[in-house]
Amino acid sequence: MARYSLRNQNKIKKALGDNFHKWLILSLDSHFKSGKEIIEHEYEKERFKVIHVDNVQPKTDSFFELFVIKKTFDVYNLAYKSCAG
């Protein structure tokens, strides 16, 4: 099972709020515990690959985009990119 670390959590809380951060972490936990294959997307003008994580917040169809800064074995070092949907 893959694991993750999320960079700049205090900056995310300060810029987007504690509630947003809570849902981001819950969504990441769910995504990484699900055992599903983690698909890395390559965008033409982006330096890093990006993964999409479904938002687990009820009554939403949004997803989070996170940069894969580094991957060592099964540990993904992630940085928040955006929320879409």
Secondary structure as the mmCIF struct_conf table of DSSP 4:
data_model
#
loop_
_struct_conf.conf_type_id
_struct_conf.id
_struct_conf.beg_label_comp_id
_struct_conf.beg_label_asym_id
_struct_conf.beg_label_seq_id
_struct_conf.end_label_comp_id
_struct_conf.end_label_asym_id
_struct_conf.end_label_seq_id
STRN STRN1 ARG A 3 LEU A 6
BEND BEND1 ARG A 7 ARG A 7
HELX_RH_AL_P HELX_RH_AL_P1 GLN A 9 LEU A 16
HELX_RH_AL_P HELX_RH_AL_P2 ASP A 18 LYS A 33
BEND BEND2 SER A 34 SER A 34
HELX_LH_PP_P HELX_LH_PP_P1 LYS A 36 GLU A 40
STRN STRN2 HIS A 41 HIS A 41
TURN_TY1_P TURN_TY1_P1 GLU A 44 LYS A 45
BEND BEND3 ARG A 47 PHE A 48
STRN STRN3 LYS A 49 ASP A 54
BEND BEND4 GLN A 57 GLN A 57
TURN_TY1_P TURN_TY1_P2 PRO A 58 LYS A 59
STRN STRN4 PHE A 63 THR A 72
TURN_TY1_P TURN_TY1_P3 PHE A 73 ASP A 74
STRN STRN5 VAL A 75 ALA A 84
#
